[in-house]
Amino acid sequence: MRLFNFFKNNNFSQSGQDQFAYNLCGEGGTYLEIGAHDPIINSNTFNLDVKCNWKGISIEYDETFKKSWDSCIERENNVIWDDAFNIDFSSLIKEKGFSNKFNYLSCDIEPAENTFDILEKIIDSNLVFDFISYEHDKYNIGNKFEILSMKFLKNHDYKVAIRDVYSRKKKHKVYETWFIHFDIAFKEMRYSDWRKNFYKNNKFSL
């Protein structure tokens, strides 16, 4: 089992999204990343791409990150420099050689309303995921999009896996919910409990 020291390093994912995806799906998975940002810093997919033999598609609208991606020789995944709302996802995955079944969807663009709207578009494109990390920015704007995402995804065969996800040690900054497909056996828990269990099981100290 690979372990990523995500809680003590500003590189890689903020909250262990990569670790959860790996624990759930193992080596050689696939991902769709909406809001790629930097290729390394706070990246949900760097570890998966570089260390775990995952393949995927990343989409990023802000081309100020392009220089960082071009210079990141470790990464070989596809980056689409476009507004995610302009993309026909069914056509894109066929063009890139993926099926409509992905292991992981990372959904994080700004503002939170856009993140919810693109989530709807993707799910309505008949794409299926084992794991979805969805950023609703509850700490900043309240629970509107947290509630909307739960209702929407429940109606599309997903359930909450990890709730009240916060960024590293910032317990006041609850910004995500993690969902999994309903047919995956996993008991819902708070992020703080998942984090403690992870460290306990892997003999790390908080």
C-alpha positions as CSV (number, residue, x, y, z in Angstrom):
1,M,0.0,0.0,0.0
2,R,1.3,3.4,-0.9
3,L,1.2,6.2,1.7
4,F,1.3,9.9,0.9
5,N,2.3,12.3,3.6
6,F,-0.4,14.7,2.5
7,F,-1.1,16.3,5.9
8,K,2.4,17.6,6.4
9,N,3.3,18.8,2.9
10,N,1.8,21.6,0.9
11,N,2.6,19.6,-2.2
12,F,0.1,17.0,-3.5
13,S,-3.5,16.9,-2.2
14,Q,-4.8,19.2,0.5
15,S,-6.8,16.5,2.4
16,G,-5.8,13.1,1.2
17,Q,-8.0,12.8,-1.8
18,D,-5.2,10.9,-3.6
19,Q,-4.8,8.6,-0.7
20,F,-8.5,7.9,-0.5
21,A,-8.7,7.2,-4.3
22,Y,-5.8,4.9,-4.1
23,N,-7.1,3.0,-1.1
24,L,-10.4,2.6,-2.8
25,C,-9.2,1.6,-6.3
26,G,-5.5,0.6,-6.2
27,E,-3.0,0.8,-8.9
28,G,-3.7,1.7,-12.5
29,G,-6.9,3.7,-12.1
30,T,-8.4,6.5,-14.2
31,Y,-9.5,10.0,-13.3
32,L,-11.2,13.1,-14.6
33,E,-10.0,16.3,-13.0
34,I,-12.1,19.5,-13.3
35,G,-9.9,22.3,-12.1
36,A,-6.3,21.1,-12.5
37,H,-4.6,24.2,-11.2
38,D,-0.9,23.6,-10.4
39,P,0.5,20.2,-11.5
40,I,2.0,19.5,-8.1
41,I,1.0,22.0,-5.4
42,N,-2.4,21.0,-3.8
43,S,-2.9,18.5,-6.7
44,N,-5.4,15.7,-6.2
45,T,-3.9,13.7,-9.0
46,F,-0.1,14.2,-9.0
47,N,0.6,11.1,-6.8
48,L,-1.9,9.0,-8.7
49,D,-0.4,10.0,-12.0
50,V,3.3,9.8,-11.1
51,K,3.4,7.1,-8.4
52,C,0.4,4.8,-9.0
53,N,0.3,4.4,-12.7
54,W,-3.1,6.1,-13.1
55,K,-4.2,7.7,-16.3
56,G,-6.5,10.6,-16.7
57,I,-7.7,13.8,-18.2
58,S,-7.2,17.2,-16.4
59,I,-9.1,20.3,-17.5
60,E,-8.0,23.8,-16.5
61,Y,-9.3,27.2,-17.7
62,D,-6.6,29.4,-16.2
63,E,-3.6,29.3,-18.6
64,T,-1.4,31.0,-16.0
65,F,-0.8,27.4,-14.8
66,K,0.3,26.3,-18.3
67,K,4.0,27.1,-17.8
68,S,4.1,25.0,-14.6
69,W,2.5,22.0,-16.4
70,D,4.8,22.3,-19.4
71,S,7.8,22.2,-17.1
72,C,6.5,19.3,-14.9
73,I,8.3,16.5,-16.7
74,E,7.0,13.8,-14.2
75,R,3.4,14.1,-15.5
76,E,2.2,12.6,-18.7
77,N,-1.5,13.0,-18.4
78,N,-3.7,14.9,-20.8
79,V,-4.4,18.6,-19.9
80,I,-7.2,20.4,-21.7
81,W,-6.8,24.1,-21.6
82,D,-10.5,25.2,-21.9
83,D,-13.6,26.2,-20.0
84,A,-15.1,22.9,-18.8
85,F,-18.5,24.1,-19.8
86,N,-17.4,24.2,-23.5
87,I,-16.5,20.5,-23.5
88,D,-18.6,17.6,-24.8
89,F,-17.4,15.0,-22.3
90,S,-18.8,12.0,-24.2
91,S,-16.8,13.0,-27.2
92,L,-13.7,13.9,-25.2
93,I,-13.4,10.5,-23.5
94,K,-13.8,8.7,-26.7
95,E,-11.2,10.8,-28.4
96,K,-8.8,10.1,-25.5
97,G,-9.5,6.4,-25.4
98,F,-11.3,6.2,-22.1
99,S,-14.5,4.4,-21.2
100,N,-17.4,6.2,-19.5
101,K,-16.4,4.5,-16.2
102,F,-13.7,6.3,-14.3
103,N,-12.4,5.6,-10.8
104,Y,-12.2,9.2,-9.6
105,L,-13.7,12.6,-10.4
106,S,-12.0,15.6,-8.8
107,C,-14.5,18.5,-9.1
108,D,-13.1,21.9,-8.1
109,I,-13.6,25.2,-10.0
110,E,-14.7,28.6,-8.9
111,P,-17.1,29.8,-7.7
112,A,-19.0,27.0,-5.9
113,E,-22.1,27.5,-8.1
114,N,-20.0,26.6,-11.1
115,T,-18.6,23.5,-9.4
116,F,-22.2,22.3,-8.9
117,D,-23.2,23.1,-12.4
118,I,-20.3,21.3,-13.9
119,L,-20.9,18.3,-11.7
120,E,-24.5,18.1,-13.0
121,K,-23.2,18.4,-16.6
122,I,-20.7,15.5,-16.1
123,I,-23.1,13.2,-14.4
124,D,-25.8,13.9,-17.0
125,S,-23.2,13.0,-19.7
126,N,-23.5,9.4,-18.4
127,L,-20.1,9.2,-16.9
128,V,-19.8,7.0,-13.9
129,F,-17.2,7.2,-11.0
130,D,-16.2,5.1,-8.0
131,F,-15.2,8.3,-6.1
132,I,-16.1,11.9,-6.4
133,S,-14.4,14.7,-4.4
134,Y,-16.7,17.7,-4.6
135,E,-15.7,21.2,-3.4
136,H,-18.7,23.2,-2.0
137,D,-16.7,25.8,0.1
138,K,-19.1,25.4,3.0
139,Y,-16.7,27.3,5.3
140,N,-17.0,30.4,3.1
141,I,-20.5,30.4,1.7
142,G,-22.6,28.1,3.9
143,N,-24.1,24.7,3.2
144,K,-26.2,25.5,0.1
145,F,-24.1,23.5,-2.4
146,E,-23.3,20.8,0.1
147,I,-27.0,20.1,0.4
148,L,-27.6,20.4,-3.4
149,S,-24.8,18.0,-4.2
150,M,-26.0,15.4,-1.7
151,K,-29.5,15.5,-3.1
152,F,-28.4,15.4,-6.7
153,L,-25.8,12.6,-6.3
154,K,-28.2,10.5,-4.2
155,N,-30.6,10.6,-7.1
156,H,-27.8,9.4,-9.4
157,D,-26.7,6.4,-7.4
158,Y,-24.0,7.9,-5.2
159,K,-23.7,8.2,-1.4
160,V,-21.6,10.1,1.1
161,A,-18.4,8.4,2.1
162,I,-16.5,11.2,4.0
163,R,-18.2,14.4,5.2
164,D,-16.9,17.6,6.7
165,V,-13.6,17.4,4.8
166,Y,-11.3,20.2,5.9
167,S,-7.9,21.4,4.6
168,R,-5.0,19.8,6.5
169,K,-5.2,21.0,10.1
170,K,-7.7,23.8,9.4
171,K,-10.7,22.2,11.1
172,H,-12.7,25.4,10.6
173,K,-12.3,25.2,6.8
174,V,-14.8,22.5,5.8
175,Y,-14.8,22.7,2.1
176,E,-15.6,19.3,0.5
177,T,-17.7,16.1,0.7
178,W,-16.4,12.8,-0.7
179,F,-18.9,10.6,-2.5
180,I,-18.7,7.0,-3.7
181,H,-20.9,4.9,-6.0
182,F,-23.7,3.3,-4.0
183,D,-22.6,-0.3,-4.8
184,I,-19.2,0.2,-3.0
185,A,-19.2,-1.1,0.6
186,F,-18.1,1.8,2.8
187,K,-19.6,3.2,6.0
188,E,-20.0,7.0,6.0
189,M,-17.7,8.8,8.4
190,R,-16.5,12.3,9.3
191,Y,-13.2,13.4,7.8
192,S,-11.7,13.8,11.2
193,D,-12.4,10.2,12.0
194,W,-11.0,9.0,8.7
195,R,-7.9,11.0,9.2
196,K,-7.3,9.6,12.7
197,N,-7.9,6.1,11.6
198,F,-5.5,6.5,8.7
199,Y,-2.7,7.7,11.0
200,K,-3.5,5.0,13.6
201,N,-3.4,2.2,11.1
202,N,-0.2,3.5,9.5
203,K,1.6,4.4,12.7
204,F,1.9,8.1,11.9
205,S,1.5,10.8,14.5
206,L,-0.7,13.9,14.1
